[in-house]
Amino acid sequence: MSTLAPAMPLKSVYPTPWRSRALPYAFLLPAILVTLLVVFLPMAEAIITSLYDLILWKPNASRFVGFGNYVKLFADPVFWTALGNTALWIGLTVPLQMGLGLIAALLLNREFPWRGLARALIIIPWALSSVVIALMWRWIYDPNTGVLNDILVHLSIIKSGIPWLADPATALYAVIATLVWQGFPFFAVMILAGLQGIPRSQYEAASIDGASAWRQFRHITLPGIAPVLATAGLLRVIWVANSMDVIFVMTGGGPGYATHTLPLYAFIRARQNLDFGYGTAIAVTFTILLGSIVALYILRTMREVER
Amino acid sequence: MIRPSVIRRILTTDLPVLLIVLLAMGPFAWMVLTSLTPSAQIAQSGVSLSPAGWGVDNYVRLMRQTSFAVNMGHSLIVAVGTVILGLTVSVTAAYAISRFRFAGRKAIMLQFLLVNMFPVVLLILPLFILMRRLGLLDTHLSLILANATVAIPFAVWMLTSYVGAIPKSLDEAAMIDGCSRLMALRRVVLPLAMPGIISTGIYIFITAWNEYLYALTLGGRNVRTVTVAIQTLIGEYQIEWGLLAAGAVVGAMPATLLFLIVQRRLIGGLTQGAVKG
């Protein structure tokens, strides 16, 4: 035993008292306790519920079915429709938000007198609640008295009003347009911050070398904001995939199943039929599918924290 | 004389910016115009664009005939409750993460980040079952707890970056002068982090005020927040757009005003992480 002691580092002669070692955990305890209670407990509950055939208004008929709900899911045509809609929903919404946000950011990065005001006004959609946004756009899309049809008829682009949200061919795209409007200010603000981090000298050097505006954009601006685009894009994919409140209020998933996305299908299934077993099985499946994107985002962010 | 360069600037910058601002503001401005046009007139000749046709008729009806003011009260209780719960548990957590190096630190940070990404739909169904079992359905507490699922991880991340920006030497100096850890946190770190704490709190308030799905699912007859109430303004036989618009404008006002006040600082905090990458 005595031979061990000298080999130990000098610090351990005065060992840190357990109280100060426990201190950080004590500081973290309240936050962790609450998250355990409101996030991890329900999550465990969700996984367990998804293994049961549980209709909430007849709890006595509840029985364990194992992966029965999941097997049922793969044979459910609505599940595949909703999955396709979700892919279309994410695949169109996020790139369009990013494109519009990029244009807005490039414009706001220029010098003009009312720049501060424009920047403040452009983020208004961000502050509005989803319900307000959804109802607002329902009013704009209204087939009889909505302003969109009014304008389009006035410009003779269409001959008579289109029932945007009631037609299965247009409903999903109409909702996507609303989401693009809601989300582009977020990209504009993030990209603007990225643009301001690019040193001016790079542009000066490029213009001395005779590089055109397009070449400057491709070789200086885009590489400069690429990290921001990646981080904000991933974050937005997760956010858009999860968001179902705007669709829920605008169309309720209809007409038919035309605007069902996976989370919305889970929610509607549980809400209307109180079919919680099947509903949570859809929710769990969706979470697993989303998991890969979440993992990508977390890897990126944790790498930044390391630095 | 206007110089050609100014005309050029107006054509290539001011005009396109104006278009984007109109796009961002247009729908909400349309909502405001709708709310100012009396309902009878909307049905007859549409939304009035000139001030001659405006009136506060819809707002008067909103306050007199509906319980909208009470709903605002419920939203206020839920939002303030979420801010208090979110900030109190997150401040010490953020302090621990930014000041100590301890076993499991990375795992705990990861955990908070992960929680932030959880789909609402995965949590909302079991939370409903859970709250029903605890008899908490249709209470303010259930909504506050549900909102905490978003508020706590967000607050921990924001506050960790704010506290991390305060030099460690300051609290070490305070401790040499005889302060305990907790006293150093309260007397030195808290006052310095206050601007960050306030803007984080305001952002939590806005999110909780605007929250809809939890309020719809876990609330009910007793606790009905503004976001749920706005939907009930849709008339029984036909949609009363004027009244609905008035409700939407009043309901959106607190969050929008707060957002405009804190936007600069908040965006600084939100974008910091992204830009560093």
Interface residues (C-beta under 8 A of the other chain):
Chain A: R21 L23 P24 Y25 F27 L28 P30 A31 I32 V34 T35 L37 V38 V39 L41 P42 M43 E45 A46 T49 L56 I103 A104 L107 L108 R110 E111 F112 W114 A118 A120 L121 I122 I123 I124 P125 W126 A127 L128 S129 S130 V131 V132 I133 L135 M136 W137 W139 I140 D142 T145 V147 D150 W181 F184 P185 V189 M190 A193 G194 G197 P227 V228 A230 T231 A232 I238 A241 N242 M244 D245 F248 V249 P263 L264 A266 F267 A270 R271 F276 G279 T280 A283 V284 F286 T287 L290 V294 Y297 I298 R300 T301 M302 E304 V305 R307
Chain B: R9 T13 D14 P16 V17 I20 V21 L23 A24 M25 P27 F28 W30 M31 T34 I42 A43 G46 V47 L85 T88 V89 S90 T92 A93 Y95 A96 I97 R99 F100 F102 R105 K106 I108 M109 L110 Q111 F112 L113 L114 V115 M117 F118 P119 V120 V121 L122 L123 I124 L125 P126 L127 I129 L130 L145 A146 A148 T149 I152 P153 V156 R181 I206 W209 N210 E211 Y212 L213 T217 T227 V228 I230 Q231 I239 W241 L244 A245 A248 G251 A252 A255 T256 L258 F259 L260 Q263 I267 L270 T271 G273 A274 V275 K276 G277
